[in-house]
Amino acid sequence: MTATKVTLKDVAARAGVSYQTVSKVLNGEMQVAPETMERIQAAVQELGYRPNRIARNMRAGRSFMIGYSWTQTEPGQVNHILDQFLSSMVREASAVGYYVLPFPFHEGKAQVETYRDLIKSGNVDGFVLSSVNYHDPRIQFLLKQQFPFVAFGRSNPEWDFAWVDIDGAAGTRQAVEYLIGRGHRRIAILAWPEDSRVGNDRLQGYLDAMQAAQLATESSYILRGEGTFEVGRAMTLHLLDLPADRRPTAIMALNDTMAIGAMAAARERGLTIGTDLAIIGFDDAPMAQYLFPPLSSVRQPIAEAGRKCVELLVALVEGREPEQRHVLLQPSLIIRASS
C-alpha cells in the first residue's frame, strides 16, 4: 500500500476504531483514551498516511493560510528584525497547522487592493500586518471588511483592533537612564522623521528619562532623519562639530544602523568610543556584538512578538476569544563596550 493511496479508513482499520473517530482526532475535534491515541498515531506512522489538505480545507471552510506583507529592504541590505519576525511566525503557524503566505508591501491604493484580492479569492484566513504607521489604510480597510487580522505595532489610538507591539519608549528610557547613571548630562538622540509612529514612541522614552532627571532637552540634541548608516554618520558629525562645552558625551540612536554610522563618525573625529563618546543603538541586531567595540543596544523580543501575533490571529480566525487583544512586550538593554 503506497502512502499516496492510504486513506482515513485504512488508518481506522489498522487502529481498530471508526473512521469518524480517526477524522475527529486528527482534526483536534475529539479527545480519546491515551491507548487509543497511541494506536491511531502508530497506524498513521506505519501506513505513512498524509492528510488531504485540500479536502480538509473545503470541509473546514478555511485555507489555513496567514497572509503577511512587509516593506522590502533595498538590494544589498538586510532587515534582521523583520527576518526574525517572519521566521518566528512560520514556526508558530506550522505548530498549529497553518502556513504563512508572504507578499510584498505596496504603497498607496495598491496595498489595499492586494488585501482585497486575497480576501475575495479565499486564499487566506487572516492577516498579520507589519510596518504599521499612523492612519494605516490596511487597518481601515480590514476593519471595514471585518476580516481577521493582527497588527505588529499600534496605529491611531481611537481604532480598536488586535495588536502585538514592543514598548519602544520603555527601551529608550532604559538606555537613557543608564547613560544618566553613568554621569552623562549632554545626551543626544538620532531620531526618525516626525511621521514615524515607532520613531515617536521611542523618542518619547528619551524625553521622559531626561525630564525625570531634570535635564534640559535641547532641540539641537534631537536630530531627525531616515534610519540609515549615512544619516547616522552625518548627524553625529554635526553634533561633534558643536563647541566643546556643548558637544554631547553620549548618543542614543533609534536603530543599530544609525548607531553604526555614529561610531564611524566618532572614529573620523579621532574619538575613543565608549570613553570619549558613549553610543547605544536599538534592535540588538546580530552583528552588534561583533562590532569594534561591541555595540550596546536595546534588544527586542522579536521571536515572542511573532509567536504572539500568530497565536492571537488563530484564535480570532477560529472564533475563540483571545486572552488578550493588546499585547505590549518589554525590551531589555544589553550593555557592551560602546557605552
C-alpha positions in Angstrom: 0.0 0.0 0.0 1.6 3.3 -1.1 1.4 6.4 1.0 -0.5 8.3 -1.7 -3.3 5.8 -1.6 -3.6 5.5 2.2 -7.0 6.8 3.4 -8.5 7.6 6.8 -10.4 4.3 6.5 -7.1 2.4 6.2 -5.8 4.1 9.4 -9.1 3.4 11.2 -8.9 -0.3 10.2 -5.3 -0.6 11.4 -6.1 1.2 14.7 -9.3 -0.7 15.3 -11.5 2.4 15.6 -14.1 4.0 13.5 -13.4 6.3 10.5 -15.2 9.1 12.2 -13.0 8.8 15.3 -9.8 9.0 13.3 -11.1 12.0 11.4 -12.0 13.9 14.6 -8.9 13.0 16.5 -6.6 14.1 13.6 -8.5 17.4 13.3 -8.3 18.1 17.0 -12.0 17.8 17.4 -12.1 14.8 19.8 -10.1 13.5 22.8 -9.8 9.8 23.3 -8.1 7.5 25.8 -4.3 7.5 25.7 -4.1 3.9 24.4 -6.5 4.7 21.6 -4.5 7.8 20.7 -1.3 5.7 20.6 -2.9 3.1 18.3 -4.1 5.9 15.9 -0.7 7.6 15.9 1.1 4.2 15.3 -1.3 3.5 12.4 -0.6 6.9 10.8 3.2 6.3 11.0 3.1 2.7 9.9 1.0 3.4 6.9 2.6 6.7 6.0 -0.7 8.5 6.0 -0.7 12.1 4.7 -3.9 14.2 5.1 -5.6 15.6 2.0 -5.2 19.3 2.8 -7.5 20.4 0.0 -10.3 18.2 1.3 -9.7 19.3 4.9 -9.8 23.0 3.9 -13.0 22.5 2.0 -14.6 20.8 4.9 -13.5 23.4 7.4 -14.3 26.3 5.0 -10.8 27.7 5.6 -7.5 27.9 3.8 -5.2 27.6 6.9 -3.1 30.3 5.3 -2.0 33.5 7.0 -1.2 36.5 4.8 1.8 38.7 5.7 3.2 41.7 3.9 6.3 43.7 4.8 8.3 46.6 3.4 11.2 45.0 1.4 14.7 46.2 2.0 16.9 47.7 -0.6 19.1 45.4 -2.6 22.3 44.7 -0.7 20.7 45.5 2.7 19.0 43.3 5.3 16.4 43.8 7.9 17.3 41.4 10.7 14.3 42.3 12.8 11.6 41.6 10.3 13.5 38.5 9.2 13.4 37.2 12.8 9.8 38.1 13.0 8.8 36.2 9.9 10.8 33.1 11.0 9.1 33.1 14.3 5.7 33.4 12.7 6.4 30.5 10.3 7.5 28.2 13.3 4.4 29.1 15.3 2.0 28.7 12.4 3.4 25.4 11.4 3.0 24.1 15.0 -0.8 24.8 14.9 -1.4 23.6 11.3 -1.2 26.9 9.4 1.1 28.3 6.8 2.3 31.8 6.1 1.8 33.4 2.7 4.2 36.3 2.3 3.6 39.0 -0.3 5.3 42.4 -0.9 4.1 45.6 0.6 2.9 48.2 -1.9 2.4 51.9 -1.3 -0.8 53.8 -1.9 -4.0 52.2 -3.1 -2.2 49.1 -4.4 -1.5 47.8 -0.9 -5.3 47.7 -0.1 -6.1 46.1 -3.5 -3.8 43.2 -2.7 -5.6 42.5 0.5 -9.0 42.8 -1.3 -7.9 40.2 -3.9 -6.7 37.8 -1.3 -9.9 38.0 0.7 -12.1 37.5 -2.4 -10.1 34.5 -3.6 -10.4 32.8 -0.2 -6.6 32.2 -0.2 -6.1 33.4 3.4 -7.9 33.2 6.7 -6.4 36.3 8.2 -3.5 38.7 8.0 -0.6 39.8 10.1 0.5 43.4 9.4 3.9 44.9 10.0 5.4 48.3 9.2 2.3 49.8 10.8 2.0 53.6 10.9 -0.5 56.3 11.6 -3.7 56.3 9.5 -2.7 52.9 8.1 -5.1 52.3 5.2 -4.8 48.5 5.6 -6.2 48.7 9.1 -9.0 50.9 8.0 -9.9 48.5 5.1 -9.7 45.3 7.2 -11.8 46.8 10.0 -14.5 47.8 7.5 -14.4 44.3 5.9 -14.5 42.7 9.4 -11.8 40.4 8.3 -9.4 38.8 10.9 -6.1 40.5 11.3 -3.4 41.3 13.9 -1.0 44.2 13.6 2.6 44.0 14.8 2.5 47.6 16.0 -0.1 50.2 17.1 -1.7 52.9 15.0 -4.3 55.5 15.7 -5.3 55.2 19.4 -9.1 55.6 18.6 -9.0 52.5 16.4 -10.0 49.2 18.1 -8.1 46.2 16.7 -5.9 43.4 17.9 -2.2 44.2 18.1 1.1 43.0 19.4 3.8 45.6 20.0 7.1 46.2 21.7 7.3 49.1 24.2 9.8 51.2 22.4 9.5 54.1 24.8 10.5 51.8 27.7 13.5 50.6 25.8 14.8 54.0 25.0 14.1 55.2 28.6 16.2 52.3 30.0 19.1 53.3 27.8 19.0 57.0 28.6 18.6 56.3 32.3 21.7 54.1 32.1 23.6 56.9 30.5 22.5 59.4 33.1 23.5 56.9 35.8 27.0 56.8 34.2 27.3 60.6 34.7 26.3 61.8 31.2 24.3 65.0 31.0 24.7 66.1 27.4 22.8 63.2 25.7 21.8 63.5 22.0 19.3 61.3 20.2 19.3 60.3 16.5 15.6 60.1 15.9 13.3 59.3 12.9 11.0 61.5 10.8 8.0 63.0 12.6 5.6 60.8 10.7 7.1 57.6 12.1 4.9 56.2 14.8 7.6 53.8 16.0 10.1 56.6 16.0 7.9 58.9 18.0 7.3 56.1 20.5 11.0 55.6 21.0 11.7 59.3 21.2 9.2 59.7 24.0 11.3 57.4 26.2 14.3 59.7 25.8 12.2 62.8 26.7 10.7 61.0 29.7 14.1 60.0 31.0 15.6 63.4 30.6 12.6 65.1 32.2 12.7 62.7 35.2 16.3 63.5 35.7 15.6 67.2 35.4 17.9 67.6 32.4 17.1 70.1 29.7 16.2 68.6 26.3 18.0 70.9 23.9 16.5 71.0 20.4 20.0 70.8 19.0 20.4 67.4 20.6 17.3 65.9 18.8 18.1 65.2 15.2 15.6 63.5 12.8 16.3 61.6 9.7 15.9 58.2 7.9 17.4 55.3 9.8 20.4 54.7 7.6 24.1 54.5 8.2 24.7 57.6 6.1 22.2 59.6 8.1 23.5 58.4 11.4 27.1 59.3 10.4 26.1 62.8 9.1 24.0 63.6 12.2 26.9 62.6 14.5 29.4 64.6 12.6 27.1 67.6 13.0 26.9 67.0 16.8 30.6 66.6 17.1 31.2 69.9 15.4 29.4 71.7 18.2 31.6 73.8 20.6 33.4 71.6 23.2 31.3 72.8 26.1 28.1 71.8 24.2 29.2 68.7 22.4 27.3 65.6 23.6 29.1 63.0 25.5 26.6 60.3 24.7 24.4 59.4 21.7 21.2 57.3 21.6 20.2 56.0 18.2 16.8 54.7 17.3 18.3 51.7 15.5 21.6 49.9 15.3 22.3 51.0 11.7 22.3 54.7 12.7 24.4 53.8 15.8 27.0 52.2 13.5 27.0 55.4 11.4 27.6 57.3 14.7 30.5 55.0 15.5 32.1 55.7 12.1 31.7 59.5 12.6 33.4 59.2 16.1 36.4 57.4 14.6 36.7 60.1 11.9 37.0 62.7 14.7 39.6 60.6 16.5 37.4 59.8 19.4 37.5 56.6 21.5 34.1 55.1 21.5 32.9 54.2 25.0 35.4 56.6 26.6 35.1 59.9 24.7 31.7 59.2 23.4 29.1 56.6 24.6 26.8 55.2 21.9 23.8 53.0 22.3 21.6 51.5 19.5 18.2 49.9 19.3 17.2 46.4 18.0 20.3 44.5 19.0 20.8 43.2 15.5 23.0 40.0 15.4 26.1 41.9 14.2 26.0 44.4 17.2 28.1 42.1 19.4 30.8 41.6 16.7 31.5 45.3 16.1 34.6 47.0 17.5 33.9 48.0 20.1 30.8 45.8 20.6 27.6 48.0 20.4 25.3 48.4 23.4 21.7 48.1 22.2 18.1 47.7 23.2 17.0 44.1 22.5 13.5 43.5 21.2 11.7 40.2 22.0 11.0 39.7 18.3 10.5 35.9 18.4 7.9 36.3 21.1 6.2 39.0 19.1 5.9 36.7 16.0 4.6 33.9 18.2 2.0 36.1 19.9 0.8 37.5 16.6 0.1 34.0 15.2 -1.4 32.8 18.5 -3.8 35.8 18.6 -4.7 35.6 14.9 -5.5 31.9 15.0 -7.8 32.5 18.0 -9.7 35.2 16.0 -9.9 33.1 12.9 -11.3 30.1 14.8 -13.8 32.2 16.6 -12.3 31.9 20.0 -12.0 34.9 22.4 -8.2 35.6 22.9 -6.9 36.1 26.4 -5.6 39.5 25.3 -6.3 41.6 22.3 -3.5 44.0 23.0 0.0 42.6 23.9 2.8 45.0 24.8 6.1 43.3 25.2 9.1 44.7 27.1 12.6 45.1 25.6 15.8 44.8 27.5 19.0 46.9 27.5 22.2 45.0 26.5 25.3 46.8 27.8 28.6 46.4 25.8 31.8 48.4 25.4 30.4 51.2 23.2 28.8 52.8 26.3 
